[in-house]
Amino acid sequence: KAKPGDTLLSDWQSGFYGEKGSPLWLVASEKDAPSRPNVLKQTGNAVYNWFTHRTFSARNGRIGVKFRIAAVKEDPEAGVIWRFVDGKNYDYVRANSVENNVVLYKMVDGKKTLLKSAKITVGGNWHSIRVEFKDSNVAVLYDGKYVFSLQEKSAIHSGRVGIFTTADTTVMFD
């Protein structure tokens, strides 16, 4: 129902973590999007940009998104976020097109901890990233293939779900 130029969708909330930032999430028309014609595009700048569903909360589930990193000067990342409590506490997995990897992190009180990573080619095409999480078990898929899995040893809780990017990345999410 959203139209190009719409910024904040009613069931979603955007924000960032860091000393300063100005994330800008908007609906945009993208002719090569997998489910044309519209995408959600992030063009702002903040250390950690997030866009989460306001009311949906899950302890167990799966979340995935198709994305394309379009432009960046600093840190080209895109991914999904889950078990989101607030801007300082959540889990996320992201793909980085400079480092050519997929990395799973846990953010606790604003400090991120790397839980697992894998080398993978990320280029500027459309890709998909998905995480499946059940209790302490977490599995990550990239372009439909399992990349890695692990048992998370920290406390497990419910939280919101959404999408994630960093710094000055211009990225389209479908």
Disulfide bonds with the S-S distance in Angstrom:
none
